[in-house]
Amino acid sequence: MRKHALILVTLALAGCGGSSSSEDELPPEPTTDAALEIGSLAADPGNGELLIGSTDGSFRIPKGSKTPAEFKPSMSAPGKGEGPLIDLVMRYTGPGSLLASGHSKGGTLPLNVGLVSSPDDGKTWKVVSGIGEIDYHDLEIIDAQRVVALRTDDPNSVQVSSDGGKTFESRAAPAAAATIDVTINPDDPKQWAVGTEQGTWLSTNEGRSWRQRDTTPKARVSWGASDQLYSAGLDGKIRRSADQGKTWNEVGGSAGGGPKDFLATADGTLYAYMTGGKVRTSPDGGKTWEDLASLR
């Protein structure tokens, strides 16, 4: 995923027959099923601020900082309810302007909030489409009107909008395996790449046909610049293509196993959201990595 496309399980201690617990014994803290953990990353094209949407909440990290500041998005939708927004996958359509998809819990909104937008960097939100019906697990923004999305309930398609997300048409994803990630060449919006369970596929005609270009399974993909298409495999190893996905080379570094989201920026800085609410960064195109922040 690039710049511009939850279940909390409480473990209860069961008492053993005839035994009593100590007064000092504390119930275990809620944990998140790693397979269901939500994590998304986006960089504001205006000021470089990193925006994080996650199962643990929504956060901002100013450029140059390592301190996440939590904010609590909420929404009131006429006829649908009001309440907090959680598990957000957020993407910038311009400086301070956002599209997102996620859930709500603890208010009167439906669980799936569809596609929502914010004109003020997440302070206020309104419904764009699909509330109560659709959950997008990835979004890619070409411009304010053209949006590419992946639906949680339809892993074999890519959804395309030309009206800012109000309506979508479906295009077939590669037939080989479910699509988990999508990214778009920032200099040529006809070139798309998707990471699937069986490798990375490329399209040169806006998702109308596909060709496999790499076999790394379940890779997260992100296009930072035309000659900087990156992938991060389940083992965290970083691969780069300088020729729009035709050939790939390992860069020598690893973000760590199983990134939930992966972001490349135009200056070669990479970010990875890791299981457990950790965010890592690489300043040199994936050769070396360091911890940026922990959300827990």
Secondary structure, DSSP 8 states (H G I E B T S, - for coil): -B-----EE-------TT----TT------EE-GGG--EEEEE-TTT--EEEEETTEEEEE-TT----EEE--EEEETTTEEEE-EEEEEEEEETTEEEEEEE--SSSS-SEEEEEEESSTTSS-EEEE-TTT--EEEEEESSSS-EEEEETTEEEEEEEESSTTSS-EEEE--TTS-EEEEEE-TT-TT-EEEEETTEEEEESSTTSS-EEEE--TT-EEEEEETTEEEEE-TT-EEEEESSTTSS-EEEEEE--S--SEEEE-TTS-EEEEETTTEEEEESSTTSS-EEEEE--
